[in-house]
Amino acid sequence: MLRAEQIVAAVADAAERWTDADFPPRVRATQAIAQRTGYTEPVIDYALDALFGSIDRTTLSTTIASELGAVAALDGFIVREGRPAVAYRGIEHVAIVSSDTTIGVAIPPFAFALCAKAHVTVKDRADGFVSAFGATIVEERPELRHAMRIETWQGTDDAASRSRLEAAGAVVAFGRSETLSAVRALLRPDARFVPLGHRTSLAYVSRAALADADAAREAARGLAVDALLYDGEGCLSLHAAFVERGGTVGPPAFAAHVAAACDAAGVEFPAGYTGDDAVTAYRRSAEFRAAQGAGGVYPGRTGPHLVVLDPPLDEPPPLLRRTLALYAVDGPAEARAFLERHAIALEGVATDAAARADVEEFALGSGASRLAELGTLQRPPLGGEHGGAGRILPFVRAIYR
């Protein structure tokens, strides 16, 4: 049997090959992902660079060690101070249900489940992306061929999917609430379930980030990238930002900076769609309010994106593609009240590096599992606890003596 460090090396070496934009499997996968999602090639390249650039030996090893004590705990017993010695064994059967939107979101749990020496079944999407990466791992270590099964299913009513899920001792599933409920209903009572449902993300821009025009433009650039990547469809896509009053650059001037930044980001990351009726209706309502002197509207000049200043607080934020609502606030208390009023499920909160302690406290209490600096929200580190869950812990059981 392979040692854990050998599996880590195989996964990392396979990922390194995928960092090359000219690697033939990556070229084919890029085309297939574009066909499935509609995302443009610059957006897909960004996603693949971020994903595979984060999967290296050091990060895999340190993440495993931080959760289990040492990578060697996957091979045998290790000594723990003040506690019994412990070893970890992979759950016999692990199932992972891929997301229908976010590119490659199933690959980190797939990688860690392999490192745990579990037998892994992945529900892949029509683009065959996970399957292609799995094939590269097998090229590095042919012994891992029998540790993975990567398939496409039609849904939880499909016979293959039912059998895989019913046999699994641990399941990670991405999807809508109804999908997660259907998956949960198939699991055996002792199965571990990590449901990762549809969520959204927001930003908080403190007045310190609006101290001058240069700082405001930098913050606006971060908002634009976080909002427009993946056409605003990912759980780490921004749809709302709270902008503090009291800075040298006020919310209306900052909104203009954000609009300009979105136009620039729209060139760097072109839209994969041409607009839709829901965004058009939202823009028209905002234009009507602006005509009455309430707020502002900034439609995209380089693509179908939209920035709206001060939409009604009694309405939830627009969870629409490439649409960002800016809310002027006096402090985090107003942002907290807005979240509570609309019961918004958050994945991430982005804020500026100079954010105060009360802003960080707002982020910590928001229910989000990721706190990031503006402009980095869509590039989560491999070692982070996506969805608030551990990376390898869901796929192992402990044996102590």
Buried (B, 14 or more C-beta within 10 A) or exposed (E): EBBBBBBBBBBBBBBBBBBEEEBEBBEBBBEBBBEBBEBBBEBBBBBBBBBBBBBBBEBBBEBBBEBBBBBBBBBEBBEEEEEEBBBBBBBEBBBBBBBBBBBBBBBBBBBBBBBBBBBBBBBBBEBBBBBBBBBBBBBBBEEBEEBBBBBBBEEBEBEEBBEBBEBBBBBBBBBEEEBBEBBBEBBEEEBBBBBBBBBBBBBBBBBBBBBEEEBBBBBBBBBBBBBBBBBBBBBBBBBBBBBBEEBEBBBBBBBBBBBBBBBBBBEBBBBBBEBEEEBBEBBEBBBEBBEEEEBBBBBBEBBBBBBBBBBEEEEBBBBBBBBBBBBBBEBBEBBBEBBEEBEBBBBBBBBBEBBBEEBBEBBEEBBBBBBBBBBBBBBBEBBBBBBEBBBBBBBBBEEEE
